[in-house]
Amino acid sequence: MTAPLHEAHPTSPGRRLPDTQAGMRRRNLARVMHAVGADGPLSRAAIASRIGLTRAAVSTLVDELIRTGLLEELGPERPGRVGRPGSALTVSGRGPAGIGAEIGVDHLAVCAVDLRGEVRARAVRHGTNRGRPAEPVLGELTALVGQVVTEAEREGLWAAGLAVAVPGLVAPDARTVVRAPNLGWRELDLAPLLPTGLPLTVDNEANFGSLAELWLGDDAPRNFLHVSAEIGIGGALVVDGRLLRGTRGFAGELGHVPVRPEGPACVCGGRGCLEQYAGEEAVLRAAGLEPREDRVGLLGERAAAGDAEVRRALRGAGTALGIALTGAVNLLDPEAVVLGGALSGLAPWLLPSLEQELERRTAGSACPVTVSRLGPQGPLLGAAHSVARAVLDDPAAVAERG
């Protein structure tokens, strides 16, 4: 069974609850959690005003959330407000946490995010994963997850689930990597290879990056095309605040859009793909540089120092990005393009030629391009926040699990 065009997926925020009395209660618990999370600390009266329920109804919901450990009371509100002071409520800094993980071509990373959105634990392992069998890579990731979970538990948190970002196509079952060309993985079910004991969700790294931008970005638009550019290049389209996944969940493979159809062969089997001109390794080749661990740092240092070959290579990468993005912009008409991932750190040298191509080729006015402040952290943060937000979207499930 194929997934619908809009996200009906385990990483999806705001999954619809049943239209029953129990479903209404669960939705109202979620409304309280989101109100306090967005605008707290808040009193019961302030919550009731924001979500349109009676204070009595809100008090019942709040008491349940306090018993569950999802909200905590800070004491009386500050003086100076009209009426009897109420007790200020905030999202608890203890209790459930989202565990996010990222499998990169040259690194593994794991972090824990609490319900307030704060990163409470993190672990990273640098080293290539390309061409390695999946078992040892996922064994190392499992160890990192265990390390982060242990550290989070010392902070009074417990893991509500694990979300893993991968550089490849993921099946609608949200656990099987259909194809990850830059890792050399095909038709790989990650669940039995990640024996963490946690509910597992796997998704494309660009999808998680776009969700992080939506949730954490500065004034992120509701309709945008997110480009996550590192060794590979991924894309994700957010429409009306929701991720557009495509029929099979494979939407957004911008890196394998051909920009020069007779160009060099790509690991995907095609020729002249965008990755062959704008990925990190492609830019290093064009600049005549040997790769090192911090590829973007090397390019940035050389570009800032005025290295003509590096700047020429970055202009070429920007041109290729602009050509690929023009097709997407003309087809989809997003409000903005957001450049994320590691190459966002090279924006000063990429954007002029990228924007020139968009200006020259786009039907109508050019689409604005912004740079994500999250940079290469976007996919990891998006993965962890997807788990934390799932708790906010259905806090009653925490009590049921307990």
Disulfide bonds with the S-S distance in Angstrom:
none
